[in-house]
Amino acid sequence: MSDKIPWQELALTAAQCAERWGIAPEHVRATIACKRGVPLRITRKPATWKAGEVIEWRDRNRAGSRRKG
């Protein structure tokens, strides 16, 4: 049995989230993190989120991915 933690369970900081989204870490903390539907933080200071939840949320909410009309 492997003791390796699945990447989906790893904690990402605001800076790491920002890197994956191509935006500034300040934007993550000030704008993204407070939006409805964003995954809940797993720690407060430093703010971290589960990698799998962050990536899933990003993919669902990419600009242009929502249907118009």
Kinemage of the C-alpha trace (Angstrom):
@kinemage 1
@onewidth
@group {chain A} dominant
@subgroup {mainchain}
@vectorlist {calphas} color= white
{ca met a 1} P 0.000 0.000 0.000
{ca ser a 2} L 1.302 3.450 -0.875
{ca asp a 3} L 1.426 6.264 1.656
{ca lys a 4} L 1.355 8.841 -1.135
{ca ile a 5} L -1.441 11.400 -0.794
{ca pro a 6} L -3.542 11.770 -3.974
{ca trp a 7} L -2.973 15.154 -5.639
{ca gln a 8} L -6.686 15.939 -5.291
{ca glu a 9} L -6.274 15.965 -1.498
{ca leu a 10} L -3.219 18.238 -1.406
{ca ala a 11} L -3.636 21.755 -0.010
{ca leu a 12} L -3.129 24.674 -2.391
{ca thr a 13} L -2.403 28.215 -1.210
{ca ala a 14} L -3.902 31.302 -2.837
{ca ala a 15} L -0.621 31.758 -4.731
{ca gln a 16} L -0.759 28.190 -6.049
{ca cys a 17} L -4.406 28.601 -7.067
{ca ala a 18} L -3.569 31.876 -8.782
{ca glu a 19} L -0.738 30.219 -10.697
{ca arg a 20} L -3.116 27.566 -12.016
{ca trp a 21} L -5.707 30.170 -12.988
{ca gly a 22} L -3.221 32.665 -14.478
{ca ile a 23} L -4.193 35.493 -12.122
{ca ala a 24} L -2.655 37.362 -9.173
{ca pro a 25} L -2.816 35.801 -5.690
{ca glu a 26} L -4.404 39.021 -4.405
{ca his a 27} L -7.233 38.525 -6.890
{ca val a 28} L -7.844 35.015 -5.538
{ca arg a 29} L -8.064 36.262 -1.960
{ca ala a 30} L -10.039 39.462 -2.627
{ca thr a 31} L -12.392 38.355 -5.406
{ca ile a 32} L -12.493 34.631 -6.082
{ca ala a 33} L -12.379 33.190 -2.547
{ca cys a 34} L -15.510 35.058 -1.459
{ca lys a 35} L -17.687 33.996 -4.417
{ca arg a 36} L -20.636 31.731 -3.853
{ca gly a 37} L -19.852 28.151 -4.773
{ca val a 38} L -16.074 28.383 -4.358
{ca pro a 39} L -14.780 25.401 -2.381
{ca leu a 40} L -14.417 25.974 1.341
{ca arg a 41} L -10.947 26.600 2.698
{ca ile a 42} L -9.366 23.782 4.640
{ca thr a 43} L -7.170 26.198 6.616
{ca arg a 44} L -7.550 29.876 7.382
{ca lys a 45} L -3.965 31.153 7.729
{ca pro a 46} L -2.512 30.517 5.332
{ca ala a 47} L -5.670 30.070 3.318
{ca thr a 48} L -5.605 26.704 1.579
{ca trp a 49} L -8.043 24.699 -0.494
{ca lys a 50} L -8.149 21.071 -1.644
{ca ala a 51} L -6.492 20.823 -5.054
{ca gly a 52} L -9.167 18.574 -6.559
{ca glu a 53} L -11.993 20.887 -5.505
{ca val a 54} L -10.171 23.984 -6.805
{ca ile a 55} L -9.478 22.428 -10.209
{ca glu a 56} L -13.035 21.111 -10.510
{ca trp a 57} L -14.468 24.544 -9.622
{ca arg a 58} L -12.120 26.265 -12.089
{ca asp a 59} L -13.135 23.938 -14.902
{ca arg a 60} L -16.849 24.506 -14.218
{ca asn a 61} L -16.447 28.278 -14.068
{ca arg a 62} L -14.047 29.110 -16.879
{ca ala a 63} L -14.929 32.152 -18.947
{ca gly a 64} L -16.863 31.068 -22.008
{ca ser a 65} L -17.774 27.664 -20.581
{ca arg a 66} L -21.276 28.684 -19.573
{ca arg a 67} L -24.070 28.453 -22.066
{ca lys a 68} L -25.499 31.745 -23.226
{ca gly a 69} L -29.179 32.310 -23.553
